[in-house]
Amino acid sequence: MWVYEKKLQYPVKVSSCNPQLAKFLVEQYGGADGELAAALRYLNQRYTIPDKVVGLLNDIGTEEFAHLEMIAAMIYKLTKDATPDQLKQAGLADHYVNHGEALFYSNAAEVPFTATYIQAKGDPIADLYEDIAAEEKARATYQWIIDMSDDVDLNDSLRFLREREIVHSQRFREAVEILKEERDRKKVF
Amino acid sequence: MAKNQVYTKSYHPYHSPDDPCPDPGEKHYSTPPHLYMGFQPEKLPQFSPKEALQKGTLWPALYDPYEKNQKLKG
């Protein structure tokens, strides 16, 4: 069960009318290394991982939904006042034809989200290594979006999200260390 | 590590005299501080709560502000 706080994890401000940025940001909304994929991946892995790291997956998976909500707010702000013509200019014509002004879980190339983006192998080390890779890929995606964006306020929020990927990666790496440390310990079953 | 240090590495890919575009020189890539940390040591310095909320981390040792086109500039 979750308790919802009716505010964003970090303020989202958009200073330029540039719907094209929304097209890029969708990658982090419904893309392979996006926030939706991250949240679903971690929360699902909780059930088949040693007790010691269940809480970590729970906390990070939950935070990913807070990030998803920030991305949604950015996309919404960038597109809500755009005319169909402006959306066309921004490369969002295909999106508009299918979804109107609605947001949708797809990547920047309009490929719809799929569960094949995530994995649950049931092997704690394999799963945590995937999680570490996912955090690094999301960090890189934020870098490339920042590179493409001239919006100072938007980049400020994106920089916050990128920093969170670093912290998450660090915690997943520590989780691997926690599970590895048993090596020299005699374990009697 | 120094404050505000940019965590990047660089390399220079081969550029052929026959390549049509000018040589952009060094390529840079991010190597954020967590890659070197292992288990986070205890009692590291912390940002103030307000600063931490703004930066996205409580720990200066994990802070890596990415600049636009850092990849190109290094």
Interface residues (C-beta under 8 A of the other chain):
Chain A: Y10 R139 A140 Y142 Q143 I146 D147 S149 N155 R159 F160 L161 R162 E163 R164 I166 V167 S169 Q170 R173 E174 E177
Chain B: S30 P32 P33 H34 M37 G38 F39 Q40 L53 Q54 K55 G56 T57 W59 L62 Y63 D64 P65 Y66 K68 N69 Q70 K71 L72
